[in-house]
Amino acid sequence: MTTSPVNNELDNELCEKARQLGKHTTQAEVIHKALEVYVYYLQKRANIVSQQLAILDEFGQIDYDDDYDYKKLRNFKRTG
């Protein structure tokens, strides 16, 4: 992968705010940290989506006990 300077396309005010808030010394550190956080976010999102898809795959595949009566359980009164 080739690298190219992107400084001309960056929002300098935004980079400066991030540099100050993050206590970074250079714009390169700001960009590096921003990319780390972005990649982390994308990986977490992909993981959540895959977990949701796995749940959807299982949906409707639960075998209930033949004696299970949801209507009877609605009228169940707890004591105590």
N, C-alpha and C positions, 0 to 999 in steps of 0.2 A: 504494500500500500504506500502510495506516495503522500507526502504531507505538503500542504500548501498554506501559505500565510492567510489567515482569515481576519486579521486585525481590522481591515477596512470595512468588513461587514458586521463587526460587533458593535453593540450598544455600549459606548464608553461609559456613560453614566451608570448603567446597570452593572457593568464590570467593576467600576470603582466602588459602588455601594457594597457589592459582594466581597471585594477585596478588603474593605474596611471592616465589615461585619464579621467576616471569617478570619480576620487578622492574617491575611495572606500578604506576602511581600511582593509577589509579581502577578501579572495578569495570567501568565502560564499556569500558576498554581490555582488560580480561580477557575480557569477552564478545566484543568485536570480534575479538580474536586467536583465541579458541576457534572462532568461526564461520569465520574464514579457514582454519584448520587442518581443520575439518570439511568444508568445501566442497572443499578440496584433496584430502582423502582420498576423498570421493565421486567426484570427477572421475577420480582415478587408478584407483579400483575400476571405474568404468564403462569406462575405457579398456582395462583388463586383460580385462574380460568381453568387450568387443567384439573384442579380439585373439584370445581363446580361441574365440569363435564363428567368426571367420574361419578359424582353423585347423581347426575341426570341419567347416566347409564344404568345405575342401580335402581332408579325410580321405577316402580311398578313391578319389581322383581322380588318383592318380599312375599314369602309364603306364610300366611297366617295360619294359626292353629284352627282346626275345624270347630272347636268349641268356643272360639272367640266371637263375642256378641257385643258390638259397639253400642247398640241401643240399650242393652242391659247396663253397660258401664256408665251411660249418661245419667241414669237414675240412681247410681250408687251413692249412698249417703255415708259420709265419713263420721266416725264417732271420735270424740276426744277433744 
